[in-house]
């Protein structure tokens, strides 16, 4: 028996396996062809190179005013009313908590004393400076400390990830890779080159941003830093789409048959069995 003919199935199988593994690496690897060049600040999203989230309508803000004048600060720190239990005088009440401020559809919050204040489109730092300017005349001893947090800074991740769901961050910053890490990364069936981000801006306009996780230039994309309430969708690849046409039993049967045929071909080749 000719050696080449006898080993042809084995050679073909190994060749297909090798080519498939190469293709998979190319499709799955992130940040391909990355160099070590420093990114110029002028190409970053702002002059400092650091990302700052902008407040939008429907955001929930936590605002605290602290100073050495507690009676004056108390006016600007709204506390959630505590409900006592008259039936049980010995019951312990929870610690008072500060009320949050909902940004309305016009981008305003209703702040004590000053009323409506436009905050949409501003960063937390800009709103803090705005409030400090308004509060400067109310405090006689010192300038108060104003701290603002976006309470509902979250994104939704759907599709081919390990743990789809809603994820919240406390530092007002979340990159696409940080978000995918929270979701357990993409499954082997997720397309790395066609991740969709659905975003709604301050005016209510909705847009889709397509991200290619394989591309090293993803860091320049407007979708690299996720904004609050973004929806990330990971599209399934062709393998997942094909397998969806079959049930679990059919998929298992096809996989088992494929393995059996491969093993049979190898046995015939190794032991040179003639049919």
N, C-alpha and C positions, 0 to 999 in steps of 0.2 A: 504493500500500500504506500502510495506517495505521501511523504511526511507533510508536505505543505497542504495537501488535500485533507489529510486526517486532522490536522490542527487548525484548519480554516475556521470552523465554528468558534473555537476558543479564541483565536486571534481577533475574529470579528467582534466577539462579545467584549473582550478587553478593550478594543479600540472604541467601541460605543460607550463603554463605561468611562474611559479616559476623557473622551470628548464631552460627555454629559457633565462630568465633574468640573471640567474647565468652564463650561458655560454657566454652571450653577454659581461658581465663585465670582464670575464676572457680573452675574445678575444680582448677587446678594451683598457683595462687599460695599461698605460705605466709604465715602471720601476717597474715591479712586484717583490715582495720580496726584496725590497731595505733595506739594513742595514745602520747604521751610521758610518761605518768604514771609516777612512781616506785613500784615495788611495795613496800608496807609490809613490814617484817621479820617482823611477826607472821603474815603470810600465807605466809612462806617455810617450808621444811622444818625449819629449826632456828633458834635465836635469832640466830646470826651471819649467816644467809643463805647460808652455804656448805655444799656437800654433803659428807658423810662416809659412806663405804661401811661397812657392817657385815659382819663376818666370818660366814661360813656354814660348815656342814658340807661337807666335801670341798674346801674351799679349801686352797691350798698357800701357806704362809707362809715368808718368808725372815727370820730373826731374827739380828741381830748384836749383840754386846756388846763395847764398846770402852772401854778405860781405860788409865791409866798403870801398871797392874799386869798385865802380859801373861800371867803364869802363872795368875793368878786368872781372867782373861777367857777363857783357853784352855779352861777347864772347860766353859764355857757356849756355846762356838762349835764345834759338831761338824763335823769335816772329813770329806769323802768320801774313803775309803781310796784311795790311789794304788797301782796294780798295776804292779810293775816288770817289765821284760822281761829275764829272766836270759840269754836267748840273745844279746841284743845289749846289752852293758854300756855302749856309747856312746850308746844311745838316750836322748833327752831326755824327761823326764816333764813333763806339763802342770802348770800352777799348781794348787795345792790349792784346792778349792771347798768352800763351806759346804753342809752338808746342809739340806734344806728340811723343814718340819714340816707333815704332813698333818692337817687337822682331821677327827677321826673323826665318826661318825654321832651321837655324844652331844655334839658340840661341844667336845671336849677336844683338847689337844696334849700330847705326852709330852716335857716339858722336863727337861734334865739337872738332877740333884740334887733338884728339887722335884716331879718326877713329873707326874701329870695336872693340867692347869690348864684351867679352863673359859674359852674365848675366844669361842665363838659368840654373836652378838648384840652384841658389843662393837666399837667402832671401833679402828683401829690405835693411835690416841693413848691410848685407854683401856687397851689391852693393854700398851702401853709403860709407862704409869704403874703398872700392876699388877706388871709384872716388876721395875721399879725399886724398888718397895716390898719385894719379896721379896729382891732383891739387895743392898739397903742394908747388911745386916749382914755380907755376904761381903767387902766392900771396905773397907779401913781408911783409905786415903789420900783418896779422892774418890768421888763418886757416878758410876757408869759412864754411858755413853751407849748407850741401847738403840734400835735402828732396826728397824722391821718393814715389810715390803712384802708385798702380795698378788701372788704370782707368776703365778697363773692367772686374772687379771681379764680375761675375754674375753666376747664376745657373738657369737651366730650370726645372720646376716641372710640370709633366704631370700625368694624370690618375685621380683616385678618391680623388680629393681635391676640396675644395670649390672654389678656384680661381686659376686655372692652368695658367702658364705663365712664363715669364722671370723676375728674381728678381736680383737687384744689391745691393751690400753692399759697404760701404765706409771705413770700418775698416779692410779689408783684412782677415776677419775671419767670418765663417758662419757654425754653426753646423746644423745637420740634423733637429733638432727640431726648431731652429730659422728659417730655410728655410720653414718648414711646417707651422710655425706660420704666415709667410708672405703670404702663400697661403691659409690662413684661416683654417688650420688643415684638416685632412682627413674627408671625409664624412663617414656616418655610414656603407657604402658599401665598404670601403677601407680595404684591408688586412694589419693589423699592423705587421704581422709576416713575410712578404715577400716583403719588399720594395727594389726595385732595384736601384743601382747607377751606371750609365755608366760613365766611366772616361777614359781620354786619357792622358798618361804620356808625359814626355818631348821628348821621342823618337818616339812618335806617336802610341805606343802600346795601344790598348783599352782593358779594362777589366770591368767585372761586379762584383759589390760588393752587397751581399744580407744582408739586415739589418732586425733585429727583434726588433721592437719598444717596445715589451712587455718585452724584456730581460733587466735586470738591467746592464748586462755586455756590453751593446751596446757602452758605453763610451770608451771601449778599441778597438773598431773596426776601421780599417783604413778608413771607410766611415763615421765615426761620424763627423769629420771635413770635410766639403765639399770643394773641390778645384774649382778654376775658370773654368767655362764652363762645370761643371758636369751636367748630366741629371738625375733627380730623377723621377722614375716611380712608382706610387702606383697602385698595381694590384687590380682589383675588386674581391670581395668575391663571394661565390656561390649564394647568394641571388640575387646579381646584374646580375650574369651570367644567372640565370634562368629567371629573369624578362626580359632580353634582347631578349628572344625568343618570346615575345609577344609585341604587339603594346600598345600604351597608353590606348586605349579604352578597350582592352582585360584585361590589368593589373587592370584598375579601376573596370571593371566588376567582375573580380575574387575577388578582395579585398572587394567589396560591398557584393558579395554573401557570402563570408566567415563571414563577420560581421553579416549579416542577419541570417545565420544559427546558429551562436553563440547566438545571442539574442533570436532566436526562442527556442533553447534548454534551455536557462535559464528561459524563460517564462513558458515552459512546466514543468520545474523542480520546480520552485517557487510556481506556482499555482496548481501543481500536476494534470495537465490535462491528462486524459487517451486518448490514440489514439485507 
